[in-house]
Amino acid sequence: MKQITRAISLTLAAALVAVPAAAQDHDAPKAVAGGGQLPAGWMARTDRGRPLSNVKFEKMGDGWHSTMGGTAAVLYREADKASGAYHAVATFTQTKPTGMGHGEGMGIIIGGSDLQGPNQAYTYFLVRQDGMFIIKRRAGEATSTVVDWTAHEAVAKADAAGKATNEVAIGVKDGKASFTVNGKEVHSVEASKIDASGIVGLRINHFLDVHVAGFAIHKM
C-alpha cells in the first residue's frame, strides 16, 4: 500500500512540474521564416529582449503584415510622433488562430519614448479575438493597468476560421483621451493619466498573423 501511495505521489509531482515547463516552452522564442528584417524606416522592440528573428513584418499592398513567433513586439517609425490634439488609428485583421488556445492582443501605442532604451515608455490599447480590450502603460520593464481585459460589444470576435477585423483608435483632445473600437468609444480617461505625447506605433503579441491597414495619425 505504501508503495502504491508513493507511486501516485511521484506521478502527481511529475505532472505539476510538467505543466509550467510546457507553458514556458509554449512561450519560448520561436524564429519565423523570413523574420528579422524590417521595412525601411521601421524599428522594433521585442519583449524581454527576444530575438528579432521571432518577428516578420513586411509591406503588403496598401498596408503591413506581421507574423509573430514567441514574442510580442512594438513596431514603429521615429517620424510617427503626435502631441496636442490628434487621432491615431489602424485596422487589424487577424488571419488565423494563434494555436495557443487563448487570445492574444493587437493594437496601437501612443506616447512612446526611449523605445530602444532602458526607460521605454508608452501607453497601449489592444483588442483580442474573444471580443475584449485592454489599456496599459509601460515604464521600463514594468507595466501598469489602466483597464484590464474587458469584454465589449464593439470588439469583433473571431469567426470559425479564426479571422477577425477591428479598427482601433485613440483620440486625444481637450485634455481627454478616447479609446474606440470600430468607431465606438470603449473607454475615456484624462490625458494626463496616460502617455499622450510621443511616438505612435503598433503592438502585436505572440503567435499572431495579422494584416494592418489604414495606420495613420490625424491632427485635430
LOTI-67879 format. One record per residue: residue number from 1; residue in three letters; chain; x, y negated, z negated of N, C-alpha, C in turn. Coordinates in pm, 1 decimal. Layout:
{NUM "ALA" "A" {X Y Z} {X Y Z} {X Y Z}};
...
This chain:
{1 "MET" "A" {82.8 120.5 0.0} {0.0 0.0 0.0} {86.2 -125.5 0.0}};
{2 "LYS" "A" {191.9 -123.4 -82.3} {281.9 -238.4 -86.7} {347.7 -262.5 48.2}};
{3 "GLN" "A" {382.7 -152.5 116.3} {447.7 -165.0 246.6} {351.8 -227.7 347.8}};
{4 "ILE" "A" {223.3 -188.5 343.1} {123.2 -243.6 434.8} {104.8 -392.8 408.4}};
{5 "THR" "A" {94.1 -427.2 277.0} {76.7 -568.7 240.2} {195.4 -651.4 286.1}};
{6 "ARG" "A" {315.6 -596.7 268.4} {437.0 -668.3 309.6} {438.8 -687.2 461.6}};
{7 "ALA" "A" {396.6 -584.1 534.6} {395.1 -592.4 681.2} {297.5 -699.3 728.7}};
{8 "ILE" "A" {179.4 -706.1 664.1} {80.7 -807.3 700.6} {134.0 -946.0 672.0}};
{9 "SER" "A" {201.8 -963.2 556.6} {257.3 -1093.3 518.8} {362.7 -1138.7 618.1}};
{10 "LEU" "A" {447.1 -1046.6 660.2} {551.7 -1081.0 756.9} {491.3 -1119.0 891.8}};
{11 "THR" "A" {386.4 -1047.9 931.0} {320.1 -1078.9 1058.6} {258.7 -1217.5 1056.2}};
{12 "LEU" "A" {190.3 -1252.0 944.6} {129.9 -1384.1 932.0} {234.9 -1493.2 930.9}};
{13 "ALA" "A" {345.6 -1468.8 861.0} {453.7 -1567.7 855.0} {512.0 -1593.4 993.1}};
{14 "ALA" "A" {530.1 -1486.1 1069.4} {585.2 -1499.2 1204.7} {490.8 -1578.3 1293.9}};
{15 "ALA" "A" {359.4 -1555.2 1275.7} {261.2 -1626.7 1356.8} {262.0 -1775.4 1325.2}};
{16 "LEU" "A" {276.0 -1809.7 1195.5} {277.6 -1950.6 1155.7} {400.1 -2022.2 1209.2}};
{17 "VAL" "A" {512.4 -1952.4 1216.0} {634.0 -2011.5 1271.0} {621.7 -2027.4 1421.5}};
{18 "ALA" "A" {557.7 -1930.1 1486.8} {549.7 -1930.5 1633.0} {463.6 -2043.3 1686.3}};
{19 "VAL" "A" {358.6 -2082.9 1612.0} {268.1 -2185.5 1662.2} {337.1 -2318.9 1682.8}};
{20 "PRO" "A" {406.4 -2374.6 1578.8} {474.9 -2501.5 1604.4} {585.4 -2490.4 1706.1}};
{21 "ALA" "A" {652.6 -2374.7 1710.9} {759.2 -2357.9 1809.7} {702.4 -2365.0 1950.2}};
{22 "ALA" "A" {585.9 -2299.8 1969.9} {523.1 -2303.3 2101.6} {478.9 -2443.6 2136.5}};
{23 "ALA" "A" {425.4 -2515.9 2035.1} {381.0 -2652.8 2059.9} {497.6 -2740.8 2100.5}};
{24 "GLN" "A" {611.0 -2722.7 2031.4} {728.4 -2802.1 2064.1} {776.3 -2771.5 2206.2}};
{25 "ASP" "A" {773.4 -2645.0 2245.3} {818.4 -2606.4 2378.4} {725.0 -2663.2 2484.9}};
{26 "HIS" "A" {594.2 -2669.2 2453.1} {495.9 -2721.0 2547.9} {522.2 -2868.4 2576.8}};
{27 "ASP" "A" {579.0 -2939.0 2478.1} {605.4 -3081.6 2491.3} {753.6 -3106.9 2521.9}};
{28 "ALA" "A" {826.4 -3001.7 2555.8} {969.8 -3014.8 2580.4} {995.9 -3086.8 2712.1}};
{29 "PRO" "A" {1115.8 -3146.7 2726.1} {1149.7 -3212.5 2853.0} {1132.0 -3116.7 2970.2}};
{30 "LYS" "A" {1072.0 -3165.2 3075.2} {1047.7 -3082.6 3192.7} {1072.0 -3167.2 3316.8}};
{31 "ALA" "A" {1173.1 -3131.3 3392.8} {1204.3 -3206.6 3514.4} {1092.8 -3189.7 3616.8}};
{32 "VAL" "A" {1072.5 -3291.8 3697.0} {972.4 -3290.8 3802.9} {1045.8 -3293.7 3936.8}};
{33 "ALA" "A" {1002.0 -3210.3 4030.1} {1065.1 -3209.4 4161.7} {1060.6 -3349.2 4222.9}};
{34 "GLY" "A" {1175.9 -3398.8 4261.3} {1183.8 -3533.1 4318.0} {1186.5 -3643.2 4215.1}};
{35 "GLY" "A" {1194.7 -3606.3 4085.7} {1193.9 -3705.1 3979.5} {1327.2 -3776.6 3964.4}};
{36 "GLY" "A" {1326.0 -3882.9 3885.8} {1449.1 -3954.7 3856.4} {1474.3 -4075.9 3942.9}};
{37 "GLN" "A" {1394.7 -4096.0 4046.9} {1412.0 -4211.1 4135.1} {1289.1 -4301.7 4124.9}};
{38 "LEU" "A" {1312.3 -4432.0 4129.5} {1203.2 -4528.0 4121.8} {1205.8 -4620.0 4243.3}};
{39 "PRO" "A" {1089.7 -4670.2 4284.7} {1087.8 -4765.7 4395.7} {1166.3 -4891.7 4359.5}};
{40 "ALA" "A" {1213.2 -4962.3 4459.3} {1291.6 -5083.9 4437.6} {1215.3 -5181.5 4348.5}};
{41 "GLY" "A" {1285.0 -5232.8 4248.8} {1226.7 -5330.8 4158.6} {1160.6 -5273.9 4035.6}};
{42 "TRP" "A" {1133.5 -5144.2 4035.2} {1066.8 -5081.0 3921.3} {1167.3 -5026.1 3821.1}};
{43 "MET" "A" {1130.1 -5027.1 3694.4} {1209.9 -4970.1 3586.9} {1120.3 -4880.2 3502.5}};
{44 "ALA" "A" {1181.8 -4793.4 3423.4} {1104.5 -4702.9 3338.2} {1169.0 -4691.4 3201.0}};
{45 "ARG" "A" {1086.8 -4676.4 3100.0} {1133.1 -4646.4 2965.0} {1055.8 -4524.4 2918.0}};
{46 "THR" "A" {1125.4 -4411.4 2904.8} {1060.1 -4289.4 2859.2} {1055.2 -4286.5 2707.2}};
{47 "ASP" "A" {959.0 -4213.1 2653.1} {951.3 -4196.1 2508.3} {1064.3 -4106.3 2459.8}};
{48 "ARG" "A" {1117.0 -4138.4 2343.2} {1217.5 -4056.3 2274.5} {1341.4 -4029.1 2359.6}};
{49 "GLY" "A" {1370.3 -4119.4 2450.7} {1491.4 -4104.4 2530.5} {1491.8 -3986.2 2624.3}};
{50 "ARG" "A" {1373.6 -3937.9 2661.2} {1365.3 -3824.2 2753.0} {1425.9 -3862.9 2888.6}};
{51 "PRO" "A" {1484.3 -3766.6 2960.9} {1549.8 -3798.7 3088.0} {1450.9 -3848.3 3193.7}};
{52 "LEU" "A" {1498.1 -3937.4 3279.0} {1414.0 -3993.0 3384.7} {1375.2 -3886.8 3486.9}};
{53 "SER" "A" {1448.1 -3775.8 3489.5} {1412.5 -3665.8 3580.6} {1276.2 -3605.9 3545.8}};
{54 "ASN" "A" {1221.7 -3641.3 3427.2} {1087.0 -3598.4 3387.8} {978.7 -3682.6 3453.9}};
{55 "VAL" "A" {1020.8 -3785.5 3529.3} {925.6 -3881.0 3585.8} {945.3 -3893.1 3736.8}};
{56 "LYS" "A" {836.4 -3878.0 3809.9} {837.8 -3908.0 3953.6} {737.4 -4020.0 3976.2}};
{57 "PHE" "A" {785.7 -4132.8 4029.3} {699.2 -4248.2 4053.6} {734.8 -4302.7 4190.2}};
{58 "GLU" "A" {637.4 -4307.7 4279.0} {665.0 -4344.2 4417.5} {552.7 -4427.9 4477.7}};
{59 "LYS" "A" {589.1 -4506.9 4579.1} {489.4 -4582.7 4654.1} {409.0 -4485.4 4737.8}};
{60 "MET" "A" {277.7 -4502.8 4735.9} {192.0 -4415.8 4815.0} {74.7 -4497.3 4867.1}};
{61 "GLY" "A" {69.6 -4518.8 4996.6} {-36.0 -4600.5 5054.8} {-29.8 -4741.9 5000.4}};
{62 "ASP" "A" {-144.3 -4792.4 4957.6} {-150.3 -4926.3 4900.5} {-125.3 -4926.6 4750.1}};
{63 "GLY" "A" {-93.3 -4809.8 4694.5} {-73.4 -4800.8 4550.5} {52.7 -4725.2 4514.1}};
{64 "TRP" "A" {47.0 -4659.0 4399.3} {162.1 -4587.5 4345.1} {115.0 -4452.7 4292.0}};
{65 "HIS" "A" {204.3 -4355.4 4294.0} {167.7 -4222.7 4244.7} {272.1 -4176.1 4144.1}};
{66 "SER" "A" {223.4 -4126.5 4031.8} {313.8 -4077.5 3927.8} {286.7 -3930.4 3899.3}};
{67 "THR" "A" {393.8 -3855.1 3882.7} {386.9 -3715.7 3842.5} {476.7 -3702.7 3720.8}};
{68 "MET" "A" {415.9 -3671.1 3606.2} {489.7 -3672.8 3480.5} {521.4 -3531.9 3431.6}};
{69 "GLY" "A" {644.5 -3513.6 3385.7} {683.0 -3389.9 3319.2} {661.6 -3406.0 3169.7}};
{70 "GLY" "A" {753.9 -3352.2 3089.6} {737.5 -3353.4 2944.3} {774.9 -3485.3 2880.5}};
{71 "THR" "A" {719.3 -3594.5 2928.0} {740.3 -3723.6 2863.7} {628.9 -3819.3 2901.6}};
{72 "ALA" "A" {611.4 -3919.4 2817.8} {530.6 -4036.1 2853.6} {628.7 -4146.6 2888.2}};
{73 "ALA" "A" {584.9 -4242.5 2967.6} {676.4 -4349.4 3007.3} {601.3 -4478.2 3036.2}};
{74 "VAL" "A" {673.2 -4587.0 3016.4} {627.6 -4718.4 3058.9} {697.2 -4749.7 3190.7}};
{75 "LEU" "A" {621.6 -4792.5 3290.5} {674.0 -4825.5 3422.7} {641.9 -4971.3 3450.1}};
{76 "TYR" "A" {742.4 -5048.2 3491.7} {720.3 -5192.2 3502.5} {820.8 -5257.9 3595.3}};
{77 "ARG" "A" {790.3 -5382.9 3631.6} {881.7 -5467.9 3705.1} {903.8 -5593.7 3621.4}};
{78 "GLU" "A" {1028.3 -5636.3 3611.2} {1061.4 -5752.6 3528.6} {984.9 -5877.0 3572.7}};
{79 "ALA" "A" {953.5 -5885.8 3701.9} {885.3 -6005.2 3753.6} {738.1 -6011.5 3714.9}};
{80 "ASP" "A" {680.4 -5899.8 3671.7} {537.8 -5896.9 3638.3} {515.9 -5944.4 3494.8}};
{81 "LYS" "A" {520.8 -6074.6 3476.8} {503.3 -6133.6 3344.5} {378.1 -6219.5 3341.4}};
{82 "ALA" "A" {317.9 -6227.5 3223.9} {197.3 -6308.1 3210.0} {192.7 -6372.9 3072.7}};
{83 "SER" "A" {139.2 -6493.1 3068.9} {117.7 -6564.4 2943.0} {0.0 -6659.5 2963.5}};
{84 "GLY" "A" {-45.9 -6718.6 2855.7} {-161.1 -6807.1 2867.4} {-287.4 -6728.7 2899.0}};
{85 "ALA" "A" {-366.5 -6780.4 2992.4} {-490.5 -6713.0 3031.6} {-466.2 -6629.8 3157.1}};
{86 "TYR" "A" {-493.6 -6500.4 3148.6} {-471.4 -6411.4 3262.4} {-558.4 -6287.3 3251.0}};
{87 "HIS" "A" {-563.2 -6212.2 3361.1} {-638.8 -6086.7 3368.9} {-548.5 -5983.8 3434.9}};
{88 "ALA" "A" {-515.0 -5877.5 3362.1} {-430.5 -5769.6 3415.0} {-518.2 -5647.2 3439.2}};
{89 "VAL" "A" {-500.6 -5583.4 3555.3} {-591.5 -5475.8 3592.5} {-520.0 -5370.0 3676.5}};
{90 "ALA" "A" {-564.7 -5246.8 3665.9} {-518.9 -5137.5 3752.3} {-624.2 -5027.4 3748.3}};
{91 "THR" "A" {-634.4 -4953.7 3858.0} {-727.4 -4840.9 3865.7} {-647.8 -4711.3 3868.9}};
{92 "PHE" "A" {-683.7 -4619.6 3778.8} {-611.8 -4493.8 3763.1} {-701.1 -4377.1 3804.9}};
{93 "THR" "A" {-649.1 -4295.5 3894.8} {-720.9 -4173.5 3934.1} {-637.3 -4052.5 3896.3}};
{94 "GLN" "A" {-685.4 -3978.8 3797.9} {-619.3 -3852.9 3762.8} {-661.9 -3749.8 3865.6}};
{95 "THR" "A" {-564.9 -3682.8 3927.9} {-597.4 -3596.4 4040.7} {-621.3 -3450.5 4003.7}};
{96 "LYS" "A" {-574.0 -3409.9 3884.3} {-591.9 -3270.8 3842.1} {-571.1 -3259.3 3692.0}};
{97 "PRO" "A" {-610.5 -3147.2 3630.1} {-592.3 -3130.5 3485.7} {-444.2 -3129.3 3447.5}};
{98 "THR" "A" {-416.6 -3162.9 3322.4} {-278.3 -3160.7 3274.8} {-227.6 -3019.3 3252.6}};
{99 "GLY" "A" {-318.7 -2927.1 3226.4} {-277.6 -2791.5 3194.3} {-236.9 -2775.5 3048.6}};
{100 "MET" "A" {-258.5 -2881.0 2967.8} {-218.7 -2877.3 2827.2} {-332.3 -2837.8 2734.9}};
{101 "GLY" "A" {-455.5 -2838.1 2787.4} {-568.7 -2803.7 2703.0} {-624.2 -2920.8 2624.2}};
{102 "HIS" "A" {-566.7 -3039.7 2641.7} {-620.5 -3157.8 2575.6} {-591.1 -3279.7 2661.6}};
{103 "GLY" "A" {-655.1 -3391.3 2628.9} {-642.2 -3511.3 2709.7} {-509.5 -3582.2 2692.2}};
{104 "GLU" "A" {-471.1 -3657.0 2793.7} {-353.1 -3743.1 2788.9} {-390.1 -3879.4 2846.3}};
{105 "GLY" "A" {-330.6 -3985.0 2791.8} {-371.5 -4119.5 2826.4} {-294.4 -4183.6 2940.6}};
{106 "MET" "A" {-362.7 -4278.3 3005.5} {-301.9 -4358.1 3112.4} {-364.1 -4497.2 3106.0}};
{107 "GLY" "A" {-284.2 -4600.0 3135.9} {-340.2 -4733.8 3130.4} {-234.1 -4840.0 3150.5}};
{108 "ILE" "A" {-257.2 -4957.4 3093.7} {-168.0 -5070.0 3116.0} {-107.8 -5120.5 2985.5}};
{109 "ILE" "A" {5.3 -5189.1 2999.0} {67.8 -5256.0 2885.2} {70.8 -5406.0 2914.1}};
{110 "ILE" "A" {68.5 -5484.3 2808.1} {88.4 -5628.4 2819.5} {184.4 -5672.3 2709.2}};
{111 "GLY" "A" {236.0 -5794.3 2723.5} {322.0 -5848.8 2618.7} {454.1 -5777.6 2602.4}};
{112 "GLY" "A" {502.8 -5713.9 2708.3} {625.6 -5636.2 2698.6} {750.6 -5722.7 2682.1}};
{113 "SER" "A" {841.8 -5678.2 2595.0} {970.8 -5745.2 2578.3} {1075.4 -5643.4 2536.4}};
{114 "ASP" "A" {1200.7 -5670.0 2573.6} {1314.6 -5582.5 2540.4} {1282.1 -5435.9 2573.0}};
{115 "LEU" "A" {1223.4 -5412.5 2688.4} {1173.8 -5278.7 2719.8} {1283.5 -5175.2 2741.0}};
{116 "GLN" "A" {1407.0 -5218.0 2758.6} {1516.9 -5122.0 2767.5} {1602.3 -5122.5 2640.3}};
{117 "GLY" "A" {1564.3 -5201.1 2541.6} {1645.6 -5215.9 2421.4} {1582.9 -5155.2 2297.1}};
{118 "PRO" "A" {1650.0 -5170.1 2183.2} {1601.5 -5110.7 2058.4} {1480.5 -5181.5 2000.3}};
{119 "ASN" "A" {1454.6 -5303.9 2046.3} {1343.2 -5381.0 1992.2} {1226.1 -5390.4 2090.5}};
{120 "GLN" "A" {1209.0 -5285.2 2169.8} {1098.5 -5284.5 2265.5} {966.8 -5316.0 2194.5}};
{121 "ALA" "A" {883.4 -5393.4 2261.7} {753.6 -5428.7 2204.1} {652.7 -5445.8 2316.4}};
{122 "TYR" "A" {531.8 -5400.6 2292.8} {421.6 -5419.4 2386.8} {292.1 -5369.0 2324.2}};
{123 "THR" "A" {181.9 -5409.9 2382.5} {50.4 -5356.8 2346.8} {2.7 -5270.7 2462.2}};
{124 "TYR" "A" {-52.8 -5153.4 2431.5} {-100.8 -5068.2 2540.4} {-245.2 -5024.2 2519.8}};
{125 "PHE" "A" {-311.8 -5011.2 2633.2} {-454.4 -4980.4 2640.1} {-470.7 -4863.2 2736.7}};
{126 "LEU" "A" {-509.7 -4748.0 2683.8} {-515.9 -4626.2 2763.4} {-655.4 -4565.2 2760.8}};
{127 "VAL" "A" {-686.6 -4492.2 2866.9} {-805.8 -4407.6 2870.2} {-759.7 -4264.1 2893.5}};
{128 "ARG" "A" {-847.9 -4170.6 2864.5} {-814.3 -4031.4 2894.6} {-937.6 -3957.1 2944.1}};
{129 "GLN" "A" {-915.1 -3836.2 2991.3} {-1014.8 -3764.9 3069.9} {-1135.7 -3714.8 2992.3}};
{130 "ASP" "A" {-1136.0 -3729.5 2859.9} {-1253.6 -3688.7 2782.9} {-1344.1 -3806.6 2749.7}};
{131 "GLY" "A" {-1324.9 -3919.6 2819.4} {-1412.6 -4034.4 2801.0} {-1377.9 -4122.0 2682.8}};
{132 "MET" "A" {-1251.1 -4122.4 2642.7} {-1209.3 -4200.0 2526.4} {-1104.5 -4303.7 2564.7}};
{133 "PHE" "A" {-1087.2 -4405.2 2477.7} {-984.1 -4506.2 2497.1} {-910.3 -4530.3 2365.9}};
{134 "ILE" "A" {-791.9 -4590.8 2377.4} {-712.0 -4624.4 2259.9} {-637.7 -4754.8 2286.8}};
{135 "ILE" "A" {-615.2 -4833.4 2182.0} {-534.6 -4954.9 2190.4} {-430.9 -4949.6 2079.1}};
{136 "LYS" "A" {-303.0 -4962.3 2116.3} {-196.4 -4956.1 2017.2} {-90.2 -5060.9 2046.9}};
{137 "ARG" "A" {-5.0 -5084.2 1948.3} {110.9 -5172.0 1965.8} {237.2 -5091.4 1937.7}};
{138 "ARG" "A" {342.9 -5121.6 2010.9} {472.2 -5059.2 1984.5} {571.8 -5165.8 1943.4}};
{139 "ALA" "A" {652.8 -5131.1 1842.1} {761.6 -5217.5 1798.0} {880.9 -5127.2 1769.5}};
{140 "GLY" "A" {979.9 -5126.9 1859.4} {1089.4 -5031.2 1846.7} {1037.3 -4890.9 1869.7}};
{141 "GLU" "A" {1067.4 -4800.4 1777.9} {1017.5 -4663.2 1789.7} {886.1 -4643.1 1715.6}};
{142 "ALA" "A" {840.9 -4746.1 1645.5} {717.9 -4735.9 1566.5} {598.0 -4784.5 1647.4}};
{143 "THR" "A" {480.9 -4729.9 1615.9} {356.7 -4776.0 1676.5} {254.3 -4803.4 1567.4}};
{144 "SER" "A" {163.8 -4895.1 1595.8} {52.6 -4923.2 1505.3} {-75.8 -4921.9 1586.6}};
{145 "THR" "A" {-182.6 -4881.4 1523.8} {-309.2 -4861.9 1594.4} {-401.3 -4981.9 1578.6}};
{146 "VAL" "A" {-447.7 -5034.5 1690.2} {-549.4 -5139.4 1690.4} {-687.4 -5073.8 1690.9}};
{147 "VAL" "A" {-707.2 -4979.4 1783.3} {-827.5 -4895.8 1787.4} {-783.0 -4753.6 1818.4}};
{148 "ASP" "A" {-817.7 -4659.5 1731.2} {-780.3 -4519.7 1755.6} {-868.5 -4462.9 1866.8}};
{149 "TRP" "A" {-835.4 -4341.9 1911.7} {-912.9 -4280.3 2020.0} {-1062.1 -4286.9 1988.6}};
{150 "THR" "A" {-1136.5 -4351.7 2078.5} {-1279.2 -4376.8 2057.9} {-1355.9 -4346.4 2186.1}};
{151 "ALA" "A" {-1464.4 -4274.3 2173.2} {-1547.8 -4243.8 2289.8} {-1627.1 -4367.5 2331.1}};
{152 "HIS" "A" {-1640.3 -4387.5 2462.2} {-1721.2 -4498.9 2512.8} {-1779.4 -4458.7 2647.4}};
{153 "GLU" "A" {-1905.1 -4492.9 2667.8} {-1974.2 -4454.4 2791.8} {-1912.5 -4517.6 2916.3}};
{154 "ALA" "A" {-1836.4 -4626.3 2898.8} {-1775.7 -4691.9 3014.7} {-1662.4 -4610.0 3075.4}};
{155 "VAL" "A" {-1602.9 -4521.1 2996.2} {-1488.8 -4442.1 3042.4} {-1539.0 -4318.2 3116.4}};
{156 "ALA" "A" {-1504.2 -4307.4 3244.2} {-1546.3 -4191.8 3323.8} {-1470.2 -4066.9 3280.4}};
{157 "LYS" "A" {-1544.0 -3959.0 3259.1} {-1483.0 -3832.1 3221.0} {-1440.5 -3754.1 3345.6}};
{158 "ALA" "A" {-1346.0 -3664.4 3326.2} {-1300.3 -3580.8 3437.2} {-1411.9 -3487.0 3482.1}};
{159 "ASP" "A" {-1415.4 -3461.9 3613.1} {-1513.4 -3367.6 3665.9} {-1460.9 -3224.9 3654.3}};
{160 "ALA" "A" {-1532.0 -3131.5 3714.2} {-1494.8 -2989.4 3702.2} {-1356.8 -2961.6 3760.2}};
{161 "ALA" "A" {-1311.2 -3046.3 3853.2} {-1179.9 -3027.8 3914.4} {-1069.0 -3101.4 3838.6}};
{162 "GLY" "A" {-1108.2 -3168.2 3729.2} {-1009.5 -3240.8 3650.2} {-980.4 -3380.2 3701.1}};
{163 "LYS" "A" {-1066.1 -3432.1 3791.1} {-1043.1 -3563.8 3850.9} {-1130.1 -3669.4 3783.6}};
{164 "ALA" "A" {-1070.1 -3785.8 3758.4} {-1143.9 -3897.9 3700.9} {-1080.1 -4027.8 3747.0}};
{165 "THR" "A" {-1163.8 -4129.6 3772.9} {-1114.4 -4260.7 3814.2} {-1167.1 -4366.9 3719.3}};
{166 "ASN" "A" {-1076.8 -4450.5 3667.6} {-1114.8 -4557.2 3576.3} {-1035.6 -4684.2 3605.6}};
{167 "GLU" "A" {-1106.0 -4796.2 3611.8} {-1040.0 -4926.0 3620.0} {-1018.2 -4976.3 3478.1}};
{168 "VAL" "A" {-892.8 -5005.0 3444.8} {-854.7 -5050.0 3310.8} {-805.3 -5193.7 3320.6}};
{169 "ALA" "A" {-854.7 -5281.5 3233.7} {-815.8 -5421.9 3243.0} {-808.8 -5486.8 3105.4}};
{170 "ILE" "A" {-723.4 -5588.4 3095.7} {-714.6 -5671.4 2975.8} {-719.3 -5816.9 3019.8}};
{171 "GLY" "A" {-810.1 -5892.0 2961.4} {-818.6 -6033.8 2989.5} {-783.2 -6113.6 2864.7}};
{172 "VAL" "A" {-697.2 -6211.6 2880.0} {-658.4 -6297.1 2767.7} {-698.5 -6440.5 2800.2}};
{173 "LYS" "A" {-780.7 -6499.8 2713.1} {-827.7 -6635.7 2738.2} {-885.8 -6694.5 2610.1}};
{174 "ASP" "A" {-858.3 -6822.0 2587.8} {-914.6 -6895.2 2473.7} {-887.4 -6824.4 2340.5}};
{175 "GLY" "A" {-766.2 -6768.5 2327.5} {-727.6 -6706.1 2202.2} {-784.7 -6568.4 2177.7}};
{176 "LYS" "A" {-851.6 -6511.4 2276.8} {-910.1 -6378.9 2263.5} {-854.9 -6284.8 2369.6}};
{177 "ALA" "A" {-850.8 -6156.6 2336.8} {-812.7 -6053.5 2433.7} {-930.4 -5958.3 2448.6}};
{178 "SER" "A" {-973.8 -5937.3 2572.7} {-1086.6 -5849.8 2601.1} {-1037.7 -5727.2 2676.8}};
{179 "PHE" "A" {-1073.9 -5610.1 2628.4} {-1031.7 -5483.3 2687.6} {-1152.9 -5421.1 2757.6}};
{180 "THR" "A" {-1140.5 -5400.5 2888.6} {-1254.1 -5349.2 2964.6} {-1217.7 -5223.4 3042.6}};
{181 "VAL" "A" {-1318.2 -5139.1 3062.6} {-1305.7 -5019.4 3145.7} {-1420.3 -5020.8 3244.7}};
{182 "ASN" "A" {-1385.6 -5014.2 3370.8} {-1486.6 -5016.7 3477.6} {-1580.9 -5137.1 3463.2}};
{183 "GLY" "A" {-1520.9 -5250.0 3424.1} {-1596.0 -5374.5 3416.0} {-1673.7 -5396.1 3287.8}};
{184 "LYS" "A" {-1671.5 -5300.2 3194.5} {-1745.5 -5313.2 3069.5} {-1648.9 -5330.4 2951.7}};
{185 "GLU" "A" {-1675.2 -5429.5 2868.4} {-1588.7 -5451.9 2753.0} {-1606.4 -5339.9 2650.5}};
{186 "VAL" "A" {-1494.7 -5281.9 2607.1} {-1499.0 -5177.5 2505.0} {-1445.1 -5227.1 2371.4}};
{187 "HIS" "A" {-1370.6 -5340.9 2374.7} {-1318.1 -5397.5 2250.5} {-1266.8 -5538.6 2278.1}};
{188 "SER" "A" {-1266.9 -5621.5 2175.6} {-1205.2 -5753.6 2184.4} {-1136.1 -5783.0 2051.7}};
{189 "VAL" "A" {-1034.4 -5867.7 2057.5} {-955.1 -5896.9 1937.9} {-890.1 -6033.2 1956.9}};
{190 "GLU" "A" {-852.7 -6096.8 1848.6} {-778.9 -6221.6 1858.9} {-644.7 -6194.5 1925.7}};
{191 "ALA" "A" {-609.4 -6277.2 2022.0} {-485.9 -6255.4 2096.7} {-363.2 -6261.4 2007.2}};
{192 "SER" "A" {-372.1 -6334.4 1897.3} {-259.0 -6346.0 1804.5} {-229.3 -6215.6 1731.9}};
{193 "LYS" "A" {-321.9 -6120.8 1737.4} {-303.4 -5994.2 1666.8} {-244.0 -5884.9 1754.8}};
{194 "ILE" "A" {-214.9 -5917.7 1881.3} {-151.4 -5822.0 1971.5} {-33.1 -5888.8 2040.3}};
{195 "ASP" "A" {34.3 -5815.4 2126.9} {141.1 -5871.6 2210.5} {74.9 -5921.0 2337.9}};
{196 "ALA" "A" {58.5 -6050.7 2351.1} {-18.8 -6103.9 2463.4} {66.4 -6169.0 2570.9}};
{197 "SER" "A" {189.9 -6206.2 2539.2} {275.8 -6275.1 2636.6} {399.6 -6192.2 2666.5}};
{198 "GLY" "A" {421.7 -6164.7 2794.1} {539.2 -6087.1 2832.6} {512.6 -6003.5 2955.7}};
{199 "ILE" "A" {586.9 -5895.3 2968.1} {577.0 -5808.6 3085.6} {447.0 -5728.9 3085.3}};
{200 "VAL" "A" {386.6 -5719.4 3202.0} {267.9 -5636.0 3223.3} {310.7 -5514.8 3306.3}};
{201 "GLY" "A" {269.6 -5397.9 3265.9} {309.1 -5277.4 3339.0} {212.3 -5163.2 3316.8}};
{202 "LEU" "A" {259.8 -5042.9 3341.7} {178.6 -4922.2 3333.0} {233.9 -4830.9 3224.8}};
{203 "ARG" "A" {146.8 -4755.2 3161.9} {192.1 -4647.4 3073.1} {117.3 -4520.9 3112.2}};
{204 "ILE" "A" {193.7 -4413.7 3138.3} {135.1 -4287.2 3179.9} {197.5 -4175.9 3095.8}};
{205 "ASN" "A" {111.8 -4091.2 3040.6} {158.5 -3991.6 2944.3} {190.3 -3855.3 3006.9}};
{206 "HIS" "A" {227.2 -3761.7 2919.6} {277.4 -3629.8 2956.7} {191.7 -3555.7 3058.7}};
{207 "PHE" "A" {257.2 -3491.2 3153.1} {198.6 -3391.6 3243.2} {80.4 -3443.2 3326.2}};
{208 "LEU" "A" {71.6 -3574.0 3342.2} {-35.0 -3630.6 3423.9} {8.7 -3646.1 3568.5}};
{209 "ASP" "A" {-83.5 -3625.8 3659.2} {-64.9 -3653.1 3801.0} {-167.5 -3761.1 3834.7}};
{210 "VAL" "A" {-119.5 -3883.3 3858.3} {-208.4 -3999.4 3863.3} {-175.4 -4090.5 3980.1}};
{211 "HIS" "A" {-279.7 -4136.4 4048.0} {-261.9 -4238.9 4151.3} {-306.6 -4371.8 4092.9}};
{212 "VAL" "A" {-227.3 -4476.0 4112.6} {-254.7 -4609.4 4060.3} {-280.5 -4704.4 4176.6}};
{213 "ALA" "A" {-391.8 -4771.9 4172.2} {-426.5 -4866.7 4278.2} {-467.0 -5000.6 4216.8}};
{214 "GLY" "A" {-453.0 -5106.6 4296.1} {-502.6 -5236.8 4253.1} {-432.8 -5296.0 4133.4}};
{215 "PHE" "A" {-308.0 -5256.8 4107.8} {-235.7 -5314.1 3994.3} {-206.8 -5461.4 4024.4}};
{216 "ALA" "A" {-258.0 -5550.1 3937.5} {-243.0 -5693.8 3964.9} {-257.1 -5774.6 3836.6}};
{217 "ILE" "A" {-202.5 -5895.7 3842.3} {-217.1 -5993.1 3733.9} {-276.9 -6118.4 3796.0}};
{218 "HIS" "A" {-388.6 -6165.0 3741.5} {-455.9 -6282.7 3793.0} {-457.3 -6391.3 3685.9}};
{219 "LYS" "A" {-411.8 -6509.5 3720.5} {-419.6 -6622.4 3629.1} {-564.9 -6668.9 3620.9}};
{220 "MET" "A" {-604.0 -6712.3 3503.2} {-742.7 -6758.2 3485.2} {-743.7 -6904.2 3438.4}};
